[in-house]
Amino acid sequence: MCSVIEQSQASIRPGDNVLVCCPSFTGAEPRACLDLLTPDGSTDVHALSVLFTQSPGDHVDAWQRIAGAYPTRMRIVAVDADARSDRAAEAADADAERAVERVGSPHNLTRLGIRVADCLDEWAGATETVVVCFQSLTTLLQYVDVESAVAFLDVVAERCAATDAVAHYHLDPQAHDDETIDRLRELFGTTLIFDDGEWTVEAGGRE
């Protein structure tokens, strides 16, 4: 099976926002995530990850396990994460420059947006590729309504595009009705769909 990047390499470019529709707890999701976080096959990237469910420590471990190395720079925004997870990430390879920041409530979209914007502003003009992972929209929608999420994500997507980041956003399609999925797809230029063991690539609503 081709990697998600091999499958979609003609579609994804710097500045693109990608919706990743994949049922949770499949073996395909972690591999796809790291493929999109290393779009050129290199870990020489500036990586921002917004985590709702995965602990920072597990996320950092996945870089080493799947990618084989840590990114050049890493920032993790852990939403409602516990302190043990933060320590796990900080205790990882000391040679990799990384920081874990916390947003105490998933309802606080303003604070979350500021954390994301501050990181992207810091990396604007970086020679390395900027990559962003948002994990996940399904969890976000457990705390805020669809229209609030859409308004927030529209701003985030614009900031990612302005930074020429390759940004992807996880969504479990089995947890949402078609109307919600279609509403979210309008925000993204590309949608990757995992079904029956294969990835397919579809154009989204965002130019």
C-alpha positions as CSV (number, residue, x, y, z in Angstrom):
1,M,0.0,0.0,0.0
2,C,1.3,3.4,-0.9
3,S,2.0,5.9,1.8
4,V,-0.5,8.8,2.1
5,I,2.1,11.2,0.7
6,E,2.9,8.9,-2.3
7,Q,-0.8,8.7,-2.9
8,S,-1.4,12.4,-2.7
9,Q,2.0,14.0,-3.6
10,A,0.6,15.8,-6.7
11,S,-2.1,17.4,-4.5
12,I,-0.4,18.6,-1.3
13,R,1.9,21.6,-1.4
14,P,3.2,24.2,1.2
15,G,0.3,26.3,2.3
16,D,-2.3,23.5,2.0
17,N,-4.7,22.5,4.7
18,V,-5.7,18.8,4.5
19,L,-8.6,17.0,6.2
20,V,-7.7,13.4,7.1
21,C,-10.8,11.3,7.4
22,C,-9.8,8.0,9.0
23,P,-11.6,5.9,11.6
24,S,-9.8,6.1,15.0
25,F,-7.7,3.3,16.2
26,T,-6.7,2.0,12.8
27,G,-3.1,1.2,12.0
28,A,-3.3,3.7,9.1
29,E,-3.8,6.8,11.1
30,P,-0.4,7.1,12.9
31,R,1.5,6.4,9.7
32,A,-0.5,8.9,7.7
33,C,0.1,11.5,10.4
34,L,3.8,11.1,10.3
35,D,3.8,11.0,6.5
36,L,2.1,14.4,6.5
37,L,4.5,15.8,9.2
38,T,7.5,14.8,7.0
39,P,6.2,15.7,3.5
40,D,9.6,15.6,1.9
41,G,10.6,12.4,3.7
42,S,12.8,14.4,6.0
43,T,12.5,15.3,9.7
44,D,14.2,18.6,9.0
45,V,11.0,20.4,9.7
46,H,9.4,22.8,12.2
47,A,6.5,20.8,13.6
48,L,3.5,22.1,15.6
49,S,1.1,19.5,17.0
50,V,-2.2,20.4,18.7
51,L,-3.2,17.3,20.8
52,F,-6.6,16.7,22.5
53,T,-6.3,13.0,23.1
54,Q,-2.8,11.7,22.4
55,S,-0.4,12.6,25.2
56,P,2.7,14.6,24.2
57,G,4.9,11.8,25.3
58,D,3.2,9.3,23.0
59,H,3.3,11.8,20.2
60,V,7.1,12.3,20.6
61,D,7.6,8.6,20.8
62,A,5.8,8.1,17.5
63,W,8.3,10.4,15.8
64,Q,11.1,8.2,16.8
65,R,9.3,4.9,16.2
66,I,7.8,5.8,12.7
67,A,10.0,8.6,11.4
68,G,13.2,7.4,13.0
69,A,14.2,10.8,14.3
70,Y,12.8,13.9,15.9
71,P,12.0,17.1,14.0
72,T,14.5,19.9,14.0
73,R,12.0,22.0,16.1
74,M,8.9,20.8,17.8
75,R,6.1,22.6,19.6
76,I,3.2,20.8,21.2
77,V,0.0,22.4,22.4
78,A,-1.6,19.9,24.8
79,V,-5.3,20.6,25.4
80,D,-6.4,19.5,28.9
81,A,-3.3,17.3,29.1
82,D,-2.0,16.1,32.5
83,A,1.4,17.0,33.9
84,R,2.8,13.5,33.5
85,S,2.3,13.6,29.8
86,D,4.2,16.9,29.7
87,R,7.1,15.5,31.6
88,A,7.2,12.5,29.3
89,A,7.7,14.8,26.3
90,E,10.2,17.0,28.0
91,A,12.2,13.9,29.0
92,A,12.6,12.7,25.4
93,D,15.8,13.3,23.4
94,A,17.4,16.4,24.8
95,D,19.0,17.2,21.5
96,A,15.6,18.0,19.8
97,E,14.4,21.5,20.5
98,R,10.8,21.2,21.7
99,A,8.4,22.7,24.2
100,V,5.0,21.6,25.5
101,E,2.4,24.3,26.2
102,R,-1.0,23.7,27.8
103,V,-4.5,24.9,27.2
104,G,-6.5,23.9,30.2
105,S,-9.9,23.8,28.6
106,P,-11.0,22.6,25.2
107,H,-13.7,25.2,25.3
108,N,-11.2,28.0,25.3
109,L,-10.7,28.5,21.5
110,T,-9.4,32.0,21.9
111,R,-6.4,30.8,24.0
112,L,-5.8,27.8,21.7
113,G,-5.8,30.1,18.7
114,I,-3.3,32.4,20.3
115,R,-1.0,29.5,21.1
116,V,-1.1,28.3,17.5
117,A,-0.7,31.9,16.0
118,D,2.3,32.6,18.3
119,C,4.1,29.5,17.1
120,L,3.4,30.1,13.4
121,D,4.5,33.8,13.8
122,E,7.7,32.6,15.3
123,W,8.4,30.3,12.4
124,A,7.3,32.7,9.6
125,G,10.1,32.8,7.1
126,A,11.8,29.7,8.3
127,T,13.9,27.9,5.7
128,E,12.6,24.5,7.0
129,T,9.2,23.3,6.1
130,V,6.5,24.2,8.7
131,V,4.1,21.3,9.4
132,V,1.0,21.3,11.6
133,C,-1.0,18.4,13.1
134,F,-4.4,19.0,14.7
135,Q,-5.5,15.9,16.6
136,S,-8.4,15.9,16.4
137,L,-11.5,17.7,15.1
138,T,-13.7,14.8,16.4
139,T,-12.6,15.6,20.0
140,L,-12.9,19.3,19.5
141,L,-16.5,18.8,18.4
142,Q,-17.3,17.1,21.7
143,Y,-16.8,20.4,23.4
144,V,-17.9,23.1,20.9
145,D,-20.7,23.3,18.4
146,V,-20.0,22.9,14.6
147,E,-20.3,26.6,13.7
148,S,-18.0,27.7,16.5
149,A,-15.5,25.0,15.4
150,V,-15.8,26.1,11.7
151,A,-15.2,29.8,12.6
152,F,-12.1,28.9,14.7
153,L,-10.7,26.5,12.1
154,D,-11.2,29.0,9.3
155,V,-8.9,31.4,11.1
156,V,-6.3,28.6,11.9
157,A,-6.3,27.4,8.3
158,E,-5.7,31.0,7.0
159,R,-2.8,31.4,9.4
160,C,-1.3,28.0,8.3
161,A,-1.7,29.0,4.7
162,A,0.0,32.3,5.3
163,T,3.0,30.5,6.9
164,D,3.2,28.1,3.9
165,A,2.7,25.3,6.4
166,V,1.5,21.8,5.4
167,A,-1.3,21.4,7.9
168,H,-3.5,18.4,8.5
169,Y,-6.5,17.8,10.7
170,H,-7.7,14.4,11.9
171,L,-11.4,13.5,11.8
172,D,-13.1,10.2,12.5
173,P,-15.9,10.0,9.9
174,Q,-17.7,7.3,11.8
175,A,-18.4,9.8,14.6
176,H,-20.2,12.4,12.6
177,D,-23.1,12.7,10.2
178,D,-22.7,13.6,6.6
179,E,-23.8,17.2,7.0
180,T,-21.1,17.8,9.6
181,I,-18.4,16.2,7.5
182,D,-19.5,18.2,4.4
183,R,-19.4,21.4,6.4
184,L,-15.9,20.8,7.6
185,R,-14.7,19.8,4.2
186,E,-15.5,23.3,2.9
187,L,-12.5,24.5,5.0
188,F,-9.9,22.4,3.4
189,G,-8.3,22.2,0.0
190,T,-7.7,18.5,0.1
191,T,-9.4,15.6,1.8
192,L,-7.7,12.3,2.4
193,I,-10.1,9.4,3.0
194,F,-9.2,6.0,4.4
195,D,-11.6,3.3,3.4
196,D,-11.4,-0.5,2.9
197,G,-7.6,-0.4,3.4
198,E,-6.8,2.3,0.9
199,W,-6.4,6.1,0.8
200,T,-8.2,8.2,-1.7
201,V,-7.6,11.9,-2.4
202,E,-10.5,14.3,-3.1
203,A,-10.5,18.1,-3.6
204,G,-12.0,20.1,-0.8
205,G,-14.0,23.3,-0.9
206,R,-11.1,25.7,-0.1
207,E,-9.1,27.2,-2.9
